[in-house]
Amino acid sequence: MRSADLDRLGALKQGEPRLLTGAMAPLPPPAERDVFAVRLSALGVAAYTPGSNEKLTRDDVRRFQAAGIAVWATLANEAAELRRLAALGVDGIITDEPELLIDVLRRR
């Protein structure tokens, strides 16, 4: 399940610990990202997808991964963006262009 309603995600996880939950929400301002990662981790969220990839950095990806949260980029359909996201170390990329993604990854 993906939801920006973090309290609901936490309640779902508490009610059924076997659920894998993911949050899809805007990336908070830089000063709030550590707190956000800690909150997601405390709620048992397994994956995070920012609403937009443009502000996502390698430090952000490492921050979430260090908190035990996989980072999935979304809406990436251009080769340059796919290369940038792969270089950031995201755990997954949601795309409408899987063949292009495969080509980009093979050329790395």
Disulfide bonds with the S-S distance in Angstrom:
none
